[in-house]
Amino acid sequence: MTIEHLIQVENIRKEYLWGSSTIPAIKNMDFVIDDGEFISIIGQSGSGKSTLLSILGGLNHPTKGQVFIDTLDVYELTSEQRADFRSEYIGIVFQSFQLIPYLTVLENIMLPMVITNGKTAEKRNKGMAVLDKVGLANKADRLPDQLSGGEQERVAIARAIVNKPPILLADEPTGSLDTGTAEEVMELLKQLNDSGQTIIMVTHNPEMCRYSHRTINVKDGEC
């Protein structure tokens, strides 16, 4: 098999056990994503789009099929190799932010750098640089609950990009935001994409798809 794309998904299927039954979250999916694309994955709740995102992030082993990223067969890697792969290649913005409530904004952003080499001062400088990039340098010492929803979303994005991963996965990044704040977050994602980052965004809102290059429609576990 020739791998010609940054991401190549081949015949993936994902099933979950529910009592004595098997529930297919993903029935069959095949697609490719190229370096530098901004992709929207859209579908109703329960359609399989968040499951797909977790598979692309190396977090959820498919029942069947293969996922190639930069020619690597992600689920042929050992758990340790896959963790190293995620830290190098993937930044994830979770739907519920998942910020640590007792850590400051800057400390939250520095978390992904715990496993990287470098002095603490260097890591703080990197954290502040990415905070400045998302427009929150003046909130570095705040706790998450002292921020608005839009600011928390931007902190989550800053944490996801602090190690400069080539791929950013965003799960419903505007789902809990008002229209104006959602537009600000989408403009930030567009700027990151314009600077060369590949972005894959899950959304249920068709309005957000206008920021992406193309849309993958997911329905009943298929696309």
ABEGO torsion letter per residue (X at the ends): XBBABABBBBGBBBBBBBEABBBBABABBBBBBBBGBBBBBBEBBGAGAAAAAAAAAGABBBABEBBBBGGBBAAABBAAAAAAAAAAABBBBBAAGGBBAABBAAAAAAAAAAABBEBAAAAAAAAAAAAAAAGAAAAAABBAAABBAAAAAAAAAAAAAAAGBABBBBBGAAAABBAAAAAAAAAAAAAAAAAGBBBBBBBABAAAAAABABBBBBBGGBX
